[in-house]
Amino acid sequence: MRNWQAQLLRISTAIVVGTGIIYFVMKDLLTTNDPFAIINHPWQPLFQKLHLLSGPLMIYAVGIYTLSHVIPHLKSRRPLGRLTGVVLCTLTLLMALSGYLIQMISSETWLSRVAIAHIGISFGFTLLFGIHLWLTLDERRSRQQQRLAQIKHLRPAAELCPISPPPSRSDPIR
């Protein structure tokens, strides 16, 4: 697994979670005095679109991460983070499915049910993602220290290919 893959997953997850929280607050917690208002805040459509557009980026990151992290960890049978990782994979599938259904359902009753499920699943995912990162922090730190130790044993590039300084000029350039 490469560092950029982990960073892509963390950043895309942070964007999806952040836009989702802001959109939820604007849509469900804010109220307006205007009885004819369709939205509760002028930025509500913007954050809805940002949330919808960042979702596929997160799904893409999850796909990359599944190939480079999840499958190798499942094959190695490592106990650290296994339970939270498997539950995270399940929650990710449910979160993506419920997000897709929110866009497809037209019945108000089913739409509100699926939206509540999406919010609950997303909350559980966010909480568990943080716990998973915290549980595996020591393992990530030890791997980073091993990489740094390997780098220290490498010879500096100056020793491998010495470069002589340019010749000095006796007269100044005018």
Summary of the structure (lengths in Angstrom):
residues: 174
radius of gyration: 24.7
end to end distance: 55.2
largest distance: 87.2
contacts: 395
relative contact order: 0.08
helix: 75%
strand: 0%
